[in-house]
């Protein structure tokens, strides 16, 4: 029997330590709290330290990330320790907190020891999970199949013992900490979003009420004065990835894998399962999150489930502010792509994750038997679909009036994803240097530590990610056309970055063009041998096109230059009007006009950027860019007068002079003073009326100007025929006036535009009028 002091002493010390952590707000107090935690864990065994993880560890998480509701709500003072480190710019304090949380720390070793004996379990709050998981957990019938659909929740979805009818997520200590670690930037992005502008009004479950009590989230703004040594979160992220996620040799964490006689699932499985858990956690918290199609359509179809998330989540863009962490995450995982492209043969690793299993073995059954993932060849197959939809949703669902800065961060994620050959271990040297460790990741070959340009060994990677180089480029040029008026200089620079990647190598251009030719060829198997080798990638590309862009397309009412069903085909190298070459040429013409209208101090540099863009586009498509078309003064004055009359007074946070939309004004992007769904409905009704009345452009000359007439008999007998004649006369009179008005509208080039009724002011007046009439009748009825 254990002595009483053996059990009460760790418990009382844990309570005292929790109080110390809770009151630690200043740098000296935080440093003292870190020392106290290390001292406690160093002098207690795992069985005794379980009191710390039951009592003090949740408090440590709250103070670390700023999830403390007990402190005063002062937005000018940071609350979380990470935010205090950022605000103080104290390198010594940053090193102290980092040493507490690093993978080699006493805390992490204690977590591993406690989890090894399964001494502590936590329940993660459902409201903090990724949005798509929240809605799935609300449907009890889908909770049973959720572990099979998503490996992240395998063995972690448990039925609530208290409520009985609901489900919850149970985690061990390491998993619980990593969930909160991944949730921190999401919560911070939501807080910054809500403080800047209400641009995400269509979301049903928002976190502002909870996050508004965390002053650290609101005050910790990134600025130009930020230093890398104080970016504590990025340092921790890289340290966790390097420690728990193998890259170049995925069997390095499997010490007994080479021996069949000494094969151990404990040693072999724990490291890989931990790595898989961490990767899936970051994917679903950061990249998937509020995506209405979180899982592959084939996976859902195989289990016979469907999630009606489109009606709930709607056209919601990804959480802003995640570009920096997602870029580091993607760059690190893509280091594994270099290990599978060493050969000269094309590498086929598209579709589901590649698991290297010897012999004809069912991978799913193998995982069920040994309880561990087999040898993963590349992490790229896990992030293909989520990253593609993350980038595409950012382009398609970016609200008008929103800052383009967040889109530029997401663009950097896309650029780094398309150029894995430019990523090397040296890119992480600054993060390594801040840990006082050698700035190098162990690789198979020393040559892989140095970045190099594109070569034929990367053909497999490019072809398995072909949509990133073709379809996503078309979506992006549509976004560039739509938002060119918001920040012309930044949009032009973004387009130039994308074109520079596509034209970085002549081999890459030829590969993209050859793959496009094979994709659109009707007779496969004829022609050059190189093209024949590319035919085997066509089915996977078609499958990816349908799956990755599930439910994602431009609509006709959002100001896009693309059609609703355009994504059924790849049109980057198409010669049609909606092909890539025409859209790039049109963008260059509009960009020149936009920059000349701005005529700022950087006009010379901007025009030089346009010249570079012309040269790169000519290199990509192999033709010269058309010369700018000059608009006659009369047409320009007419267009300007029409814009002055019909343009909204405000679009988002932009003033009247900042908005210069040059497309079809009736189909301009939805502004903040309009009801979005009503605007789209009225635009479609207006199109239908204009088409039937012949008011659409180009239809004026095709309509006959002759008048039709009806002979009326002079014999009218009886009141019924008299009434019929009167009604026909009145109807013909209205028809005559309607045709006369339609003729005048055709003569002067006018059209029906019902979109003005979508104004929030008009809708509010109509609603108030109806409400007033209903109340008036109700009160009048009671008086009688």
PyMOL commands that set and color helices and strands:
alter all, ss='L'
color gray80, all
select helices_A, chain A and resi 4-23+27-42+46-65+81-88+91-101+106-116+126-128+131-138+140-149+151-153+173-196+208-211+215-219+228-230+232-244+265-288+297-303+310-313+323-340+363-370+380-396+405-418+420-422+425-433+446-449+456-464+466-469+471-482+488-502+506-520+529-548+566-568+580-598+603-621+633-646+656-658+665-667+676-693+718-747+754-758+760-783
alter helices_A, ss='H'
color red, helices_A
select strands_A, chain A and resi 122-124+157-159+167-171+355-356+375-376
alter strands_A, ss='S'
color yellow, strands_A
deselect
rebuild
show_as cartoon
